[in-house]
Each structure stands twice: as C-alpha cells, then as structure tokens.
Amino acid sequence: MEFLSKVCTDKRSYLISANQIAEYVSKKYVLPVAELDDIMISLSKDNYLDFVVSDGKRGYFYCINLKNKGLTYQRDVRKHKKEVALLLLRTLGITILSFVLGILLKAIFGG
C-alpha cells in the first residue's frame, strides 16, 4: 500500500504494471503475480482501493482507483508514528519522575 499511495498521489486512478510493484517489493520479498493478486484483493476488501486487471500483449497491468482510505494512507501512517513516539516519551517521563520521587522519599525518610 505504501508504494501505491506514493505512485498514485497525483491521480485518483492509475495504471501500473505488476512488474513495477514486484520491483518495489523485491527489495524485501520475492513476490509472484498470484500473491500480488491476493494482496490487491485484500486491499480492495479493506476499502483502500478498487482495481481492474488487464493481461495484454505488453504485460500484466492493474488499473487502480484509490478510495479515501487509500488516499489518506500516508497521513495515517505518520499520525500513528507520532502517537507511538508521544506514548514512548510519556512513559519515559513517568519513569524518570517516579525514579526521582523514589530517591527524594528515600532521602526524606532515611531509608
């Protein structure tokens, strides 16, 4: 979904070959076309996109139409990362505060 949201930023509808998607994903995984079809179906069921498959002379293509959830994918990822970072900072702050408070109480009550 990350690749599709980057490629389809200018348009709501985009024609992309299966090879382009496989090349992007091949940096991490080996992806046959059958698995790519399953992934596209899953993204369609999750309401990220609609797609039509075209198998022609020049190869296997997808005509992708991003839905609202697909268009806002990048923003949602950034928002989630920000929330996780704030949660970690808050946890770290509470940990430091309780450590300092423990030292102060130990000094006050002479333990």
Protein Blocks (a to p, Z undefined) as FASTA:
>chain_A
ZZmmmmmmmpmbdcddfklmmmmmmmmmccdfklmmmmmmmmmmnopaccdddddfkocc
ddddddfklmmmmmmmmmmmmmmmmmmmmmmmmmmmmmmmmmmmmmmnoZZ
